[in-house]
Amino acid sequence: MYIERYIEKEVEKYIHHKEYLAIVWPRQVGKTTLVKKLQERHPRGFYYNFEDFTIKWSFEKNPIAFINSHIDQEGKAILFFDEFQYVTGAWNLLKLIFDTYEDRIKIVITGSSSLHLKEIGAKMTGRMFSFEMQWLSVDEILRYKNTAYCHTKTEISRSIDILQMKLSKDGLLRLQELPFLPQIRQISDEYMVWWGMPAIVTADGVENKKTVLSNFTQNYINKDIVNLLQVRNIDKFSNLLITMSITIWQQLVMENISNDLGINSVTLGEYMNYLNHTFVNTRISPYHKNGINEIKKQKVEYFYDMGIRNYLVKNFNAPEIRSDAWHLLENYIFLRLNGLRESYLSLNYWRDKQGNEVDFVIRTNSALIPIEIKYQNMKKPEFTTGMKIFNELYADDVPYSIVITKDYTDVCEYRGKTWYFLPYYMV
C-alpha cells in the first residue's frame, strides 16, 4: 500500500521548472515509489533505473542518442533517472543535457550516496534543486495508521514549538487531555525500535520486519560500500559498523577505535566519512565558548536509522524493557531536532571536563536552548547538574530549558528561568 509522503508536494511544485531535480537519501526510503508516482502523472514521463547495467551502458555509450529518442513535438519530456550515482561522469552528462536541451528535456535524478550526488549538485550550480527524502516520519506513519491520530499530533505540534516555547502550564495540561495520546505513544515506541522504512511500516510481524532490515544491510554493504565506494576490506568496515552501533551516543576517541579494530587512522577517517555520506551515521560537535573547562573537539555519532542499529545489536525489544532505552530516546530526539535544522544555526552537545553535560544545545540567532533527556519515572521536576551549570554559564543566552521525559509533564520556574518537561511522544 502506498504511503503518502510530505515531500511529494514539494517536489511536484518544481516539476515544471527548468532546473533539474535531485532526490537523495539512502535505500528503502521510497524514492523509487515516489518518482514512479510522479512519472505516472505526466504523460511525457519516462522512468529508468541505473542499477540495470543495460540502461547504464546504453546511456553512457551515447547519451545524446538516448536523450534524442525522447524528443518529439508532443511537449517537454520528463526523464526520471533512479540510482543515478552509478553513472560514470554523471555531472558532465547532466550539464551537457541541460545546456543542450533546456527547453525540451527535464530530468529528475535519485541517489543513495551524497558523496556522488553532492559532486553532481556542485557542478550543476544554478541548474539543479536538491531534496532530501528521509524515512517516514512519525507524523506520516500516524496519518497512514489513522488520520485522527495525525490530527491530534498536529494540534500538539502547533502548541509545542521547541525553538520558541511559550506554552503555559494550563496549555500543556490541556494537551494531555487530547484523544489518542496512548496510540501516539505506542507508535512512537515502535518507531524507536524499527524506524521508518516504508517496507518495515507495512510489513506484518516481527520476523518479516527483521528480514527487511537484513536485506537492507546486505544491500547497503554489497551495493553502496563494495560496488560504489570500492571498499575492499569489508570485514573491517563491517566491524566498524557494529562497533558504532554499540558505542553510539558516546564521545568518539578515534585513536581507541583505530587500535581496537586494527584500522589505520587514514582508512578509519575514510570509513567514517562513508558512513556519514551514505546516510547511516551522522555526528555533532560540542558547543563551547572558549572556556578552558569545556570539551571542544570530541564529536558524538548518531544513527540516521534506529532500525539498522537495533538490527546490528540484535535487540528489538520495546523501550520500556531495554537497558539502552535512554540511548534510543536520545537518538530519536536528535533526529526530531535534526529535522528542524533549517530553522536554527547549529545543533550541538555540551560537556565540561568534570563530566557534567547537556544532551543537546540548539543555537539560534538570538538564543541557546539546552535540552536534556530523562527516560525514567518522575513525580516532580528534576534538574540535572549539567543543565544547571550550563544555565549559569550562559544565563544571558538561555531563554528557557527543556527536559524530554518518559511521561512527566510540567512547566515550572527555577532560578528565574522557565523549564519545560515534555513527554517524548509529544515532541
Contacts in CASP RR format, 6 or more apart in sequence:
PFRMAT RR
TARGET T0000
AUTHOR 0000-0000-0000
METHOD contacts of the structure
MODEL  1
MYIERYIEKEVEKYIHHKEYLAIVWPRQVGKTTLVKKLQERHPRGFYYNF
EDFTIKWSFEKNPIAFINSHIDQEGKAILFFDEFQYVTGAWNLLKLIFDT
YEDRIKIVITGSSSLHLKEIGAKMTGRMFSFEMQWLSVDEILRYKNTAYC
HTKTEISRSIDILQMKLSKDGLLRLQELPFLPQIRQISDEYMVWWGMPAI
VTADGVENKKTVLSNFTQNYINKDIVNLLQVRNIDKFSNLLITMSITIWQ
QLVMENISNDLGINSVTLGEYMNYLNHTFVNTRISPYHKNGINEIKKQKV
EYFYDMGIRNYLVKNFNAPEIRSDAWHLLENYIFLRLNGLRESYLSLNYW
RDKQGNEVDFVIRTNSALIPIEIKYQNMKKPEFTTGMKIFNELYADDVPY
SIVITKDYTDVCEYRGKTWYFLPYYMV
1 202 0 8 1.000
2 33 0 8 1.000
2 37 0 8 1.000
3 136 0 8 1.000
3 140 0 8 1.000
3 141 0 8 1.000
3 144 0 8 1.000
3 198 0 8 1.000
3 201 0 8 1.000
3 202 0 8 1.000
4 140 0 8 1.000
4 143 0 8 1.000
4 144 0 8 1.000
5 30 0 8 1.000
5 34 0 8 1.000
5 133 0 8 1.000
5 136 0 8 1.000
5 140 0 8 1.000
6 137 0 8 1.000
6 139 0 8 1.000
6 140 0 8 1.000
7 23 0 8 1.000
7 34 0 8 1.000
7 131 0 8 1.000
7 133 0 8 1.000
8 34 0 8 1.000
8 37 0 8 1.000
8 38 0 8 1.000
10 131 0 8 1.000
11 21 0 8 1.000
11 23 0 8 1.000
11 34 0 8 1.000
11 38 0 8 1.000
11 108 0 8 1.000
11 131 0 8 1.000
12 38 0 8 1.000
14 21 0 8 1.000
14 129 0 8 1.000
15 21 0 8 1.000
15 38 0 8 1.000
15 42 0 8 1.000
15 78 0 8 1.000
15 106 0 8 1.000
15 108 0 8 1.000
16 106 0 8 1.000
17 129 0 8 1.000
18 102 0 8 1.000
18 103 0 8 1.000
18 106 0 8 1.000
19 126 0 8 1.000
19 127 0 8 1.000
19 128 0 8 1.000
19 129 0 8 1.000
20 94 0 8 1.000
20 98 0 8 1.000
20 106 0 8 1.000
20 107 0 8 1.000
20 108 0 8 1.000
20 109 0 8 1.000
20 124 0 8 1.000
20 127 0 8 1.000
20 128 0 8 1.000
20 129 0 8 1.000
21 107 0 8 1.000
21 108 0 8 1.000
21 109 0 8 1.000
21 128 0 8 1.000
21 129 0 8 1.000
21 130 0 8 1.000
21 131 0 8 1.000
22 108 0 8 1.000
22 109 0 8 1.000
22 110 0 8 1.000
22 111 0 8 1.000
22 117 0 8 1.000
22 120 0 8 1.000
22 121 0 8 1.000
22 128 0 8 1.000
22 129 0 8 1.000
22 130 0 8 1.000
22 131 0 8 1.000
23 31 0 8 1.000
23 34 0 8 1.000
23 35 0 8 1.000
23 108 0 8 1.000
23 109 0 8 1.000
23 110 0 8 1.000
23 111 0 8 1.000
23 130 0 8 1.000
23 131 0 8 1.000
23 133 0 8 1.000
24 110 0 8 1.000
24 111 0 8 1.000
24 112 0 8 1.000
24 114 0 8 1.000
24 117 0 8 1.000
24 130 0 8 1.000
24 131 0 8 1.000
24 132 0 8 1.000
24 133 0 8 1.000
25 31 0 8 1.000
25 111 0 8 1.000
25 112 0 8 1.000
25 132 0 8 1.000
25 133 0 8 1.000
25 134 0 8 1.000
25 135 0 8 1.000
25 279 0 8 1.000
26 112 0 8 1.000
26 220 0 8 1.000
26 224 0 8 1.000
26 278 0 8 1.000
26 279 0 8 1.000
26 280 0 8 1.000
26 304 0 8 1.000
26 305 0 8 1.000
27 112 0 8 1.000
27 216 0 8 1.000
27 219 0 8 1.000
27 220 0 8 1.000
27 223 0 8 1.000
27 224 0 8 1.000
28 197 0 8 1.000
28 198 0 8 1.000
28 199 0 8 1.000
28 212 0 8 1.000
28 216 0 8 1.000
29 133 0 8 1.000
29 134 0 8 1.000
29 135 0 8 1.000
29 136 0 8 1.000
29 197 0 8 1.000
29 198 0 8 1.000
30 133 0 8 1.000
30 198 0 8 1.000
31 82 0 8 1.000
31 110 0 8 1.000
31 111 0 8 1.000
31 112 0 8 1.000
31 133 0 8 1.000
32 49 0 8 1.000
32 82 0 8 1.000
32 110 0 8 1.000
33 198 0 8 1.000
34 133 0 8 1.000
35 47 0 8 1.000
35 80 0 8 1.000
35 82 0 8 1.000
35 108 0 8 1.000
35 110 0 8 1.000
36 47 0 8 1.000
36 80 0 8 1.000
38 78 0 8 1.000
38 80 0 8 1.000
38 108 0 8 1.000
39 45 0 8 1.000
39 46 0 8 1.000
39 47 0 8 1.000
39 78 0 8 1.000
39 80 0 8 1.000
42 78 0 8 1.000
43 74 0 8 1.000
44 74 0 8 1.000
44 75 0 8 1.000
44 76 0 8 1.000
44 77 0 8 1.000
44 78 0 8 1.000
45 77 0 8 1.000
45 78 0 8 1.000
45 79 0 8 1.000
45 80 0 8 1.000
46 70 0 8 1.000
46 77 0 8 1.000
46 78 0 8 1.000
46 79 0 8 1.000
46 80 0 8 1.000
47 80 0 8 1.000
47 82 0 8 1.000
48 55 0 8 1.000
48 59 0 8 1.000
48 79 0 8 1.000
48 80 0 8 1.000
48 81 0 8 1.000
48 82 0 8 1.000
49 55 0 8 1.000
49 82 0 8 1.000
49 83 0 8 1.000
50 56 0 8 1.000
50 59 0 8 1.000
50 81 0 8 1.000
50 82 0 8 1.000
50 83 0 8 1.000
50 84 0 8 1.000
50 86 0 8 1.000
50 87 0 8 1.000
51 82 0 8 1.000
51 83 0 8 1.000
51 86 0 8 1.000
51 223 0 8 1.000
56 86 0 8 1.000
56 87 0 8 1.000
58 66 0 8 1.000
59 66 0 8 1.000
59 87 0 8 1.000
59 93 0 8 1.000
60 87 0 8 1.000
60 88 0 8 1.000
60 93 0 8 1.000
63 93 0 8 1.000
63 96 0 8 1.000
63 97 0 8 1.000
64 100 0 8 1.000
67 79 0 8 1.000
67 97 0 8 1.000
67 100 0 8 1.000
67 101 0 8 1.000
67 105 0 8 1.000
70 77 0 8 1.000
70 79 0 8 1.000
70 105 0 8 1.000
71 77 0 8 1.000
71 101 0 8 1.000
71 104 0 8 1.000
71 105 0 8 1.000
75 104 0 8 1.000
76 103 0 8 1.000
76 104 0 8 1.000
76 105 0 8 1.000
76 106 0 8 1.000
77 104 0 8 1.000
77 105 0 8 1.000
77 106 0 8 1.000
78 106 0 8 1.000
78 107 0 8 1.000
78 108 0 8 1.000
79 105 0 8 1.000
79 106 0 8 1.000
79 107 0 8 1.000
79 108 0 8 1.000
80 107 0 8 1.000
80 108 0 8 1.000
80 110 0 8 1.000
81 87 0 8 1.000
81 107 0 8 1.000
81 108 0 8 1.000
81 109 0 8 1.000
81 110 0 8 1.000
82 109 0 8 1.000
82 110 0 8 1.000
82 111 0 8 1.000
83 110 0 8 1.000
83 111 0 8 1.000
83 112 0 8 1.000
84 90 0 8 1.000
84 109 0 8 1.000
84 110 0 8 1.000
84 111 0 8 1.000
84 117 0 8 1.000
84 120 0 8 1.000
85 111 0 8 1.000
85 112 0 8 1.000
85 113 0 8 1.000
85 116 0 8 1.000
85 117 0 8 1.000
85 228 0 8 1.000
86 228 0 8 1.000
87 93 0 8 1.000
90 116 0 8 1.000
90 120 0 8 1.000
91 119 0 8 1.000
91 120 0 8 1.000
91 121 0 8 1.000
91 122 0 8 1.000
91 123 0 8 1.000
91 124 0 8 1.000
92 123 0 8 1.000
94 107 0 8 1.000
94 109 0 8 1.000
94 120 0 8 1.000
94 123 0 8 1.000
94 124 0 8 1.000
94 127 0 8 1.000
94 128 0 8 1.000
95 123 0 8 1.000
95 124 0 8 1.000
95 127 0 8 1.000
97 105 0 8 1.000
97 107 0 8 1.000
98 107 0 8 1.000
98 124 0 8 1.000
98 127 0 8 1.000
109 117 0 8 1.000
109 120 0 8 1.000
110 133 0 8 1.000
111 117 0 8 1.000
112 224 0 8 1.000
112 278 0 8 1.000
112 279 0 8 1.000
113 224 0 8 1.000
113 228 0 8 1.000
113 229 0 8 1.000
113 277 0 8 1.000
113 278 0 8 1.000
114 277 0 8 1.000
114 278 0 8 1.000
114 279 0 8 1.000
115 229 0 8 1.000
115 273 0 8 1.000
115 274 0 8 1.000
115 277 0 8 1.000
115 278 0 8 1.000
116 228 0 8 1.000
117 130 0 8 1.000
118 277 0 8 1.000
120 128 0 8 1.000
121 128 0 8 1.000
121 130 0 8 1.000
134 304 0 8 1.000
134 339 0 8 1.000
135 195 0 8 1.000
135 196 0 8 1.000
135 197 0 8 1.000
135 304 0 8 1.000
135 305 0 8 1.000
136 144 0 8 1.000
136 196 0 8 1.000
136 197 0 8 1.000
136 198 0 8 1.000
136 201 0 8 1.000
137 196 0 8 1.000
138 153 0 8 1.000
138 187 0 8 1.000
138 188 0 8 1.000
138 191 0 8 1.000
139 150 0 8 1.000
139 153 0 8 1.000
139 154 0 8 1.000
139 157 0 8 1.000
141 187 0 8 1.000
141 191 0 8 1.000
141 196 0 8 1.000
141 201 0 8 1.000
142 149 0 8 1.000
142 150 0 8 1.000
142 153 0 8 1.000
142 184 0 8 1.000
142 187 0 8 1.000
143 149 0 8 1.000
143 150 0 8 1.000
144 201 0 8 1.000
145 183 0 8 1.000
145 187 0 8 1.000
146 180 0 8 1.000
146 183 0 8 1.000
148 179 0 8 1.000
148 180 0 8 1.000
149 180 0 8 1.000
149 183 0 8 1.000
149 184 0 8 1.000
149 187 0 8 1.000
152 178 0 8 1.000
152 179 0 8 1.000
152 180 0 8 1.000
152 181 0 8 1.000
152 184 0 8 1.000
153 184 0 8 1.000
155 175 0 8 1.000
155 178 0 8 1.000
156 175 0 8 1.000
156 178 0 8 1.000
156 426 0 8 1.000
159 167 0 8 1.000
159 171 0 8 1.000
159 175 0 8 1.000
160 167 0 8 1.000
160 175 0 8 1.000
160 422 0 8 1.000
160 426 0 8 1.000
160 427 0 8 1.000
162 337 0 8 1.000
162 340 0 8 1.000
162 362 0 8 1.000
162 369 0 8 1.000
162 371 0 8 1.000
162 402 0 8 1.000
162 427 0 8 1.000
163 340 0 8 1.000
163 343 0 8 1.000
163 344 0 8 1.000
163 362 0 8 1.000
163 364 0 8 1.000
163 369 0 8 1.000
165 400 0 8 1.000
165 402 0 8 1.000
165 418 0 8 1.000
165 420 0 8 1.000
167 411 0 8 1.000
167 420 0 8 1.000
168 411 0 8 1.000
169 410 0 8 1.000
169 411 0 8 1.000
169 412 0 8 1.000
172 409 0 8 1.000
172 410 0 8 1.000
172 411 0 8 1.000
172 420 0 8 1.000
172 422 0 8 1.000
173 409 0 8 1.000
175 426 0 8 1.000
176 409 0 8 1.000
181 425 0 8 1.000
181 426 0 8 1.000
184 425 0 8 1.000
184 426 0 8 1.000
185 423 0 8 1.000
185 425 0 8 1.000
188 332 0 8 1.000
188 424 0 8 1.000
188 425 0 8 1.000
189 318 0 8 1.000
189 319 0 8 1.000
189 320 0 8 1.000
189 425 0 8 1.000
191 306 0 8 1.000
191 332 0 8 1.000
192 306 0 8 1.000
192 319 0 8 1.000
192 328 0 8 1.000
192 329 0 8 1.000
192 331 0 8 1.000
192 332 0 8 1.000
193 306 0 8 1.000
193 307 0 8 1.000
193 310 0 8 1.000
193 316 0 8 1.000
193 317 0 8 1.000
193 318 0 8 1.000
193 319 0 8 1.000
193 328 0 8 1.000
194 200 0 8 1.000
194 201 0 8 1.000
194 209 0 8 1.000
194 306 0 8 1.000
194 307 0 8 1.000
194 310 0 8 1.000
194 316 0 8 1.000
195 305 0 8 1.000
195 306 0 8 1.000
195 307 0 8 1.000
195 308 0 8 1.000
196 305 0 8 1.000
196 307 0 8 1.000
197 212 0 8 1.000
197 213 0 8 1.000
197 216 0 8 1.000
197 305 0 8 1.000
197 307 0 8 1.000
199 212 0 8 1.000
200 209 0 8 1.000
200 212 0 8 1.000
200 213 0 8 1.000
200 307 0 8 1.000
203 209 0 8 1.000
203 211 0 8 1.000
203 212 0 8 1.000
206 316 0 8 1.000
209 316 0 8 1.000
210 311 0 8 1.000
210 316 0 8 1.000
213 307 0 8 1.000
213 308 0 8 1.000
213 311 0 8 1.000
214 311 0 8 1.000
216 308 0 8 1.000
217 308 0 8 1.000
217 311 0 8 1.000
217 312 0 8 1.000
220 278 0 8 1.000
220 280 0 8 1.000
221 234 0 8 1.000
221 237 0 8 1.000
221 238 0 8 1.000
224 278 0 8 1.000
225 231 0 8 1.000
225 234 0 8 1.000
225 237 0 8 1.000
225 274 0 8 1.000
225 278 0 8 1.000
226 232 0 8 1.000
226 234 0 8 1.000
229 274 0 8 1.000
229 278 0 8 1.000
231 237 0 8 1.000
231 271 0 8 1.000
231 274 0 8 1.000
233 267 0 8 1.000
236 261 0 8 1.000
236 262 0 8 1.000
236 263 0 8 1.000
236 267 0 8 1.000
236 271 0 8 1.000
237 271 0 8 1.000
237 274 0 8 1.000
239 261 0 8 1.000
240 257 0 8 1.000
240 261 0 8 1.000
240 263 0 8 1.000
240 268 0 8 1.000
240 271 0 8 1.000
240 272 0 8 1.000
240 275 0 8 1.000
241 275 0 8 1.000
241 280 0 8 1.000
241 312 0 8 1.000
242 312 0 8 1.000
243 257 0 8 1.000
243 260 0 8 1.000
243 261 0 8 1.000
244 275 0 8 1.000
244 281 0 8 1.000
244 301 0 8 1.000
244 303 0 8 1.000
245 303 0 8 1.000
245 308 0 8 1.000
245 309 0 8 1.000
245 312 0 8 1.000
245 313 0 8 1.000
246 313 0 8 1.000
248 281 0 8 1.000
248 301 0 8 1.000
248 302 0 8 1.000
248 303 0 8 1.000
248 309 0 8 1.000
248 327 0 8 1.000
248 331 0 8 1.000
249 300 0 8 1.000
249 301 0 8 1.000
249 302 0 8 1.000
249 327 0 8 1.000
249 330 0 8 1.000
249 331 0 8 1.000
250 300 0 8 1.000
251 295 0 8 1.000
251 298 0 8 1.000
251 299 0 8 1.000
251 300 0 8 1.000
251 351 0 8 1.000
252 283 0 8 1.000
252 298 0 8 1.000
252 299 0 8 1.000
252 300 0 8 1.000
252 301 0 8 1.000
253 298 0 8 1.000
254 265 0 8 1.000
254 268 0 8 1.000
254 269 0 8 1.000
254 272 0 8 1.000
255 265 0 8 1.000
257 263 0 8 1.000
257 268 0 8 1.000
258 264 0 8 1.000
258 265 0 8 1.000
258 268 0 8 1.000
261 268 0 8 1.000
263 271 0 8 1.000
272 281 0 8 1.000
275 281 0 8 1.000
276 282 0 8 1.000
276 283 0 8 1.000
279 304 0 8 1.000
279 305 0 8 1.000
280 303 0 8 1.000
280 304 0 8 1.000
280 305 0 8 1.000
280 308 0 8 1.000
281 301 0 8 1.000
281 302 0 8 1.000
281 303 0 8 1.000
281 304 0 8 1.000
282 301 0 8 1.000
282 302 0 8 1.000
282 304 0 8 1.000
282 338 0 8 1.000
283 299 0 8 1.000
283 300 0 8 1.000
283 301 0 8 1.000
283 302 0 8 1.000
284 299 0 8 1.000
284 300 0 8 1.000
284 302 0 8 1.000
284 334 0 8 1.000
284 347 0 8 1.000
284 348 0 8 1.000
284 349 0 8 1.000
285 297 0 8 1.000
285 299 0 8 1.000
285 348 0 8 1.000
286 294 0 8 1.000
286 295 0 8 1.000
286 296 0 8 1.000
286 297 0 8 1.000
286 298 0 8 1.000
286 299 0 8 1.000
286 348 0 8 1.000
286 349 0 8 1.000
286 350 0 8 1.000
286 351 0 8 1.000
287 346 0 8 1.000
287 348 0 8 1.000
287 349 0 8 1.000
287 350 0 8 1.000
287 361 0 8 1.000
287 363 0 8 1.000
287 368 0 8 1.000
288 294 0 8 1.000
288 295 0 8 1.000
288 296 0 8 1.000
288 350 0 8 1.000
289 393 0 8 1.000
289 394 0 8 1.000
293 352 0 8 1.000
293 353 0 8 1.000
293 354 0 8 1.000
294 350 0 8 1.000
294 351 0 8 1.000
294 352 0 8 1.000
294 353 0 8 1.000
295 350 0 8 1.000
295 351 0 8 1.000
295 352 0 8 1.000
295 353 0 8 1.000
300 349 0 8 1.000
302 331 0 8 1.000
302 334 0 8 1.000
302 335 0 8 1.000
303 309 0 8 1.000
303 331 0 8 1.000
304 335 0 8 1.000
306 328 0 8 1.000
306 331 0 8 1.000
306 332 0 8 1.000
309 331 0 8 1.000
310 316 0 8 1.000
315 322 0 8 1.000
315 324 0 8 1.000
319 325 0 8 1.000
319 328 0 8 1.000
319 329 0 8 1.000
319 375 0 8 1.000
322 328 0 8 1.000
325 375 0 8 1.000
326 373 0 8 1.000
326 375 0 8 1.000
326 376 0 8 1.000
329 373 0 8 1.000
329 375 0 8 1.000
329 404 0 8 1.000
329 424 0 8 1.000
330 359 0 8 1.000
330 373 0 8 1.000
332 424 0 8 1.000
333 359 0 8 1.000
333 360 0 8 1.000
333 371 0 8 1.000
333 373 0 8 1.000
333 404 0 8 1.000
333 424 0 8 1.000
333 427 0 8 1.000
334 347 0 8 1.000
334 360 0 8 1.000
336 427 0 8 1.000
337 347 0 8 1.000
337 360 0 8 1.000
337 362 0 8 1.000
337 371 0 8 1.000
338 347 0 8 1.000
341 347 0 8 1.000
343 364 0 8 1.000
344 362 0 8 1.000
344 363 0 8 1.000
344 364 0 8 1.000
345 363 0 8 1.000
345 364 0 8 1.000
345 365 0 8 1.000
346 362 0 8 1.000
346 363 0 8 1.000
347 360 0 8 1.000
347 361 0 8 1.000
347 362 0 8 1.000
347 363 0 8 1.000
348 360 0 8 1.000
348 361 0 8 1.000
348 363 0 8 1.000
349 357 0 8 1.000
349 358 0 8 1.000
349 359 0 8 1.000
349 360 0 8 1.000
349 361 0 8 1.000
350 357 0 8 1.000
350 358 0 8 1.000
350 361 0 8 1.000
350 370 0 8 1.000
350 386 0 8 1.000
350 390 0 8 1.000
351 357 0 8 1.000
351 358 0 8 1.000
352 386 0 8 1.000
352 389 0 8 1.000
356 385 0 8 1.000
356 386 0 8 1.000
356 389 0 8 1.000
357 386 0 8 1.000
358 370 0 8 1.000
358 371 0 8 1.000
358 372 0 8 1.000
358 386 0 8 1.000
358 387 0 8 1.000
358 390 0 8 1.000
359 371 0 8 1.000
359 372 0 8 1.000
359 373 0 8 1.000
360 370 0 8 1.000
360 371 0 8 1.000
360 372 0 8 1.000
361 368 0 8 1.000
361 369 0 8 1.000
361 370 0 8 1.000
361 371 0 8 1.000
361 390 0 8 1.000
362 368 0 8 1.000
362 369 0 8 1.000
362 371 0 8 1.000
367 397 0 8 1.000
367 398 0 8 1.000
367 399 0 8 1.000
368 394 0 8 1.000
368 397 0 8 1.000
368 398 0 8 1.000
369 398 0 8 1.000
369 399 0 8 1.000
369 400 0 8 1.000
369 401 0 8 1.000
369 402 0 8 1.000
370 387 0 8 1.000
370 390 0 8 1.000
370 391 0 8 1.000
370 398 0 8 1.000
370 401 0 8 1.000
370 402 0 8 1.000
371 401 0 8 1.000
371 402 0 8 1.000
371 403 0 8 1.000
371 404 0 8 1.000
372 384 0 8 1.000
372 386 0 8 1.000
372 387 0 8 1.000
372 401 0 8 1.000
372 402 0 8 1.000
372 403 0 8 1.000
372 404 0 8 1.000
373 403 0 8 1.000
373 404 0 8 1.000
374 382 0 8 1.000
374 384 0 8 1.000
374 403 0 8 1.000
374 404 0 8 1.000
374 405 0 8 1.000
374 406 0 8 1.000
374 408 0 8 1.000
375 405 0 8 1.000
375 406 0 8 1.000
375 424 0 8 1.000
376 406 0 8 1.000
377 406 0 8 1.000
377 407 0 8 1.000
378 405 0 8 1.000
378 406 0 8 1.000
378 407 0 8 1.000
378 408 0 8 1.000
378 421 0 8 1.000
379 408 0 8 1.000
381 403 0 8 1.000
381 410 0 8 1.000
381 412 0 8 1.000
381 414 0 8 1.000
381 419 0 8 1.000
381 421 0 8 1.000
382 403 0 8 1.000
383 414 0 8 1.000
383 419 0 8 1.000
387 401 0 8 1.000
387 403 0 8 1.000
388 415 0 8 1.000
390 398 0 8 1.000
391 398 0 8 1.000
391 401 0 8 1.000
391 415 0 8 1.000
391 417 0 8 1.000
398 417 0 8 1.000
399 417 0 8 1.000
399 418 0 8 1.000
400 417 0 8 1.000
400 418 0 8 1.000
400 419 0 8 1.000
400 420 0 8 1.000
401 417 0 8 1.000
401 418 0 8 1.000
401 419 0 8 1.000
401 420 0 8 1.000
402 419 0 8 1.000
402 420 0 8 1.000
402 422 0 8 1.000
403 419 0 8 1.000
403 420 0 8 1.000
403 421 0 8 1.000
403 422 0 8 1.000
404 422 0 8 1.000
404 423 0 8 1.000
404 424 0 8 1.000
404 427 0 8 1.000
405 421 0 8 1.000
405 422 0 8 1.000
405 423 0 8 1.000
405 424 0 8 1.000
406 423 0 8 1.000
406 424 0 8 1.000
407 423 0 8 1.000
408 421 0 8 1.000
408 423 0 8 1.000
409 421 0 8 1.000
409 422 0 8 1.000
409 423 0 8 1.000
409 426 0 8 1.000
410 419 0 8 1.000
410 420 0 8 1.000
410 421 0 8 1.000
411 418 0 8 1.000
411 419 0 8 1.000
411 420 0 8 1.000
411 421 0 8 1.000
412 418 0 8 1.000
412 419 0 8 1.000
412 421 0 8 1.000
413 419 0 8 1.000
END
